[in-house]
């Protein structure tokens, strides 16, 4: 182990660390959306234990997001204060523990495991944002964020139709075994590939980091930006991981396999749109606010189109609405850079943590409510959120990247 550590330490580079953090984020993203095609397995477990399938689906899918949101309160501060090496490794190990709990397959163990996993996953994206802010220029932050969402959505693609086929062939327990092994690899690599000690080790500024968090809470920019992400990325996540399969198998009467293919279209569009949005923001427009406003406008159009598709039961119109939703979510990738670019780079994880806390708490609530409601009314809720967020992002956010 010492020899391996020495070799990795000798070739340590910022690029290699980012690769490890992206691998960590792939695992968190897969956990986030895997429930989107697991309705059959969740229904079986619920009926076996005399529980409402819709209730178990709602609780199981949203448990991740509630725990993820709670963790944002202090994970960003911990990362900025104590560094990626200690905090990142600790939370990756915690993810392994949560995945192990899910392996017992009872409703209680599944929910508890999802809570622990959701809590631990908070460190991945924040650690990546801290690493990029400390090592790369502001003009690259949009593209670097798009790379994270690109690899995240590649895992989301695997978590649609390919995952459905894998579950049919091998079962949920085999999947969880593979995920436990992958998580241990991530934990080991994080420990071996970074020396980031954080700010508190260097100059004892833990209290100052908390003070920065309080300053962020009072900034309208943060709230307008979060509203835009709720209407784009948050709405897409809730649809992907929970109630989308209910809409597809209900009003549209699609099979589980075909439903997973429609979710695959959404994930593919999101994946392709993310790097394009990053390049557009960083290199062509050299600005961010017009991109995030456009994202919310497209999201509004997508929900309006989906509402119409549901009324006339048209799968062609539905597919068009999913493509628009994927584009809107891809354009939203400018939001995390906007959440940290107005502030000191050494507090980047704290800044993104507050942004995530607002975003994912709203996503969890939307996910819970939408899964329990008739899908038609769920679409109306998403449309109203998108319309409201258009006004909020226009009024409250400020441009954070300007051409010199």
Secondary structure, 3 states (H helix, E strand, C coil): CHHHHHHHHHCCCHHHHHHHHHHHHHHHHHHHHHHHHCHHHHHHHHHHCCCCHHHHHHHHHHHHHHHHHHHHHHHHHHHHHHHHHHHHHHHHHHHHHHHHHHCCCCHHHHHHHHHHHHHHHHHHHHHHHHHHHHHCCHHHHHHHHHHHHHHHHHHHHHHHHHHHHHHHHHCHHHHHHHHHHHHHHHHHHHHHHCCCCCHHHHHCCHHHHHHHHHHHHCCHHHHHHHHHHHHHHHHHHHHHHHHHHHHHHCCCCCCHHHHHHHHHHHHHHHHHHHHHHHHHHHHHHCCCHHHHHHHHHHHHHHHHHHHHHHHHCCHHHHHHHHHHHHHHHHHCCHHHHHHHCCCCHHHHHHHHHHHHHHHHHHHHHHHHHHHHCCHHHHHHHHHHHHHHHHHHHHHHCCCCCCCC
